[in-house]
Amino acid sequence: MVRWSVPGIQPCEPPGRRSRAYKLNCYATGLALCSHFLKRITVQRAKMLSNSRIFAVNHKKISSLNINNMCCCKIRASLKRLKPHLPLGRNYSSLPGLIGNDIKSLRSIINPPIAKIRNIGIMAHIDAGKTTTTERILYYSGYTRSLGDVDDGDTVTDFMAQERERGITIQSAAVTFDWKGYRVNLIDTPGHVDFTLEVERCLRVLDGAVAVFDASAGVEAQTRTVWRQADKHKIPRICFLNKMDKTGASFNYAVESIREKLNAKPLLLQLPIGEAKTFQGVVDVVSKEKLLWNPNSDDGKDFERKPLLEMSDPKLLKETTEARNALIEQVADLDDEFADLVLGEFSENFDLLPAEKLQTAIHRVTLAQTAVPVLCGSALKNKGVQPLLDAITMYLPSPEERNYEFLQWYKGDLCALAFKVLHDKQRGPLVFMRIYSGTMKPQLAVHNINGNCTERISRLLLPFADQHIEIPSLTAGNIALTVGLKHTATGDTIVSSKASAVAAARRAEGQGEEKHRRNNEAERLLLAGVEIPEPVFFCTIEPPSVAKQPDLDHALKCLQCEDPSLKVRLDPDSGQTVLCGMGELHIEIIHDRIKREYGLETYLGPLQVAYRETILNSVCATDTLDRTLGDKRHLVTVELEAKPTETPSVRPVVEYAGSVSADLLKASQEAIESGAHSACLQGPLLGSPVQDVAITLRSLIIHPGTSTTMISACVSRCVQKALKKADKQVLEPLMSLEVTVAKEYLSPVLADLAQRRGDIQEIQTHQDNKVVIGFVPLAEIMGYSTVLRTLTSGSATFALELSNYQAMNPQDQSTLLNRRSGFI
């Protein structure tokens, strides 16, 4: 307990009539006491920084504190009552009147020209150090007072209770800060496979990315996944080899794994000075300088940059010179402009080549995505993060350096993409926007092209993890948080007005593009959203009582808006609500959030695998629907053929025979395809979705006046009849598995995988460990983490990723069907 005492305070006089002089003396004493108290708070706060615990003084004034009429003992009592209001936590943005000059206010973030804006993401395999790196970036840029730690649960970007308890990132978090005249919008993304969609939708709106690697492990399973996502969206990136201080860290191994497993060309911009326990700093290959961090510094702010000299560092200078020459040759092979410069002026001596020329060429190569710059350090030990920030501003692109073809159609009008939605209990939906052109302001009416609706932005906020600062406007190239858009979802395109969208469509059409029908004009203007992966797990969820069902429906609706990979459906047979997710952890987090955020004690049914179904042969079916509703007769006759497709397709492929009337198709095509799709949502074996099926409509006879609903119902019933007649096959999700295990535990791990119907592809050697790579059915891998810990005494790790759906063998399929029927 902190004890406060002020020397020189005199005991108060006994109650009674007091003189004016006495009252003035009490007033002066009270002021002295308050001043002394605040000084002691400052001293005590500084002492507590070593434990990463900061006491933030409650800065609310004592209401109606009349010092003139209070004696010293009453002042003491008031200050004593103030003491328990010192909350334990971290301050990572300024509070009025409390934060000193060493902490920047979020309101002071610069608003530079678009050329000095960087929109970047941090991506990596789980536990590579993304959040720790982000925490150091915010500290060194001046926006946090202390260094947070994932293990302590006090980092800025991991602010959810579930994230702090588990020590992992679950949802992406955006922060904005400035560094040396640049404004950086940074998004920290999850590394767990269950939350891959979070990475996908963030990369969609970013201009560059930092791929973080564990230097002792190199490229890992989820690293390949996020790298493919970055390739898909053509994101320039740089690599940061983290954990160079970790036992087993190997700079050369990590670089080689990038070259071999990611098929990338690494550009070595830094070399480590020592590895593992001997790691001291890095060498800047471009400038031939060494960066050494002060071992006595607790926060890594103190480091010195020294040029390499022949007298003091002959061996290191020789290695750096060789690395620089190799870097120059590598960049010259990839950039013609730089090659002409090198061959013309500096062909005889590469040492004369200015560092600025080489940096400019590396910037062009990074933008062209023909190579990736590689840096190294240790975020946990506070080494190498400041050079990483310099590399982000120097080598990654600004928004204007990214080629967005659609911008020319808007001519400076507002065009933005909604890439994430959060639900706030007080403010309602909070929509994250990437502004591509124009300016966004509060009270601005905007048009949603996807939803074909107009809404008004009530407030505009600047995101800083879970803190939001209101701002008057935001220009193109930035990421904003908007309040008031109730009908906007992930992937929606936002423009200033419907007239602006029509004008942009005309400009696009006038530039020589092929003519589109009116209903396709909007589609051409839609910014590409994100592909939502299909869930692989599902389970039932029930409220504590029937009266709570509306509350549960509301909670699930809000969570679905936030997380599009979460699917909710109603079982038609049992009437139960079914929760569909990407994995065990995903569903566990959703269940926990419903309890904490919405106060509902829900009950989950057993976790089940999301199987699929398909057919093996071609079948024909005919069906007639004849209904009379009121005085109107609805008559439809359908003849169709169902057959397996040659290429995989999640949705049924609908084709039409030449004998079907074009006039009938024009009026009923949408109803036909809707009926075919609804019939394939539940297969005849397990009630699972049917895929890889093509439906060919052979004949269609419609009585005049028949509604489209009846047409859709007849087609659906006919498709279901065809599926029941065909030979059916169950498809099960196959997972790509990677297990890292010590040599002495390899045999029991392989034996266990064989029992789980695993297919081992290869076994690699990494230092003292073995890496087992293979495939295993998802149904066999549930609860595998507990078994693996038991087999290997907790030393092994594994990573899973959905590979594809494969056909079950007849014996396993029969066992599954009997189990579902209750015979087993």
Secondary structure by P-SEA (a helix, b strand, c coil): cbbbbbcccccccccccccaaaaaaaaaaaaaaaaaaaaaaaaaaaaaccccbbbbcccccccccccccccaaaaaaaaaaaccccccccccccccccccccccccccccccccccccbbbbbbcccccaaaaaaaaaaaaccccbbbbcccccccccccaaaaaaccccbbbbbbbccccbbbbbbbbbccccaaaaaaaaaaaccbbbbbbcccccccaaaaaaaaaaaaacccbbbbbcccccccccaaaaaaaaacccccccccccccccccccccbbbcccccbbbbcccccccccbbbbbcccccccaaaaaaaaaaaaaaaaaaaaccaaaaaaaacccccccccccaaaaaaaaaaaaaaccbbbbbbbbcccccaaaaaaaaaaccccccccccccccccccccbbbbbcbbbbbccccbbbbbbcccccccccbbbbbccccbbbbbcbbbbbcccbbbbbccccccccccccccccccccccccccaaaaaaaaaaaaacccccccccccccccccbbbbbbbbcbbbbbbcccccaaaaaaaaaaaaaaacccbbbbbcccccbbbbbcccaaaaaaaaaaaaacccccccccccccbbbbbbcbbbbbbbbbbbbcccbbbbbbbbbbbbbbccccccbbbbbcccccaaaaaacaaaaaaaaaaaaccccccccccccbbbbbcbbbbcccccaaaaaaaaaaaaaaaaaacbbbbbbbbbbbbbbbcccaaaaaaaaaaaaccccccccccccbbbbbbccccccccaaaaaaaaaccccccbbbbbcbbbbbcaaaaaaaaaaaaccc
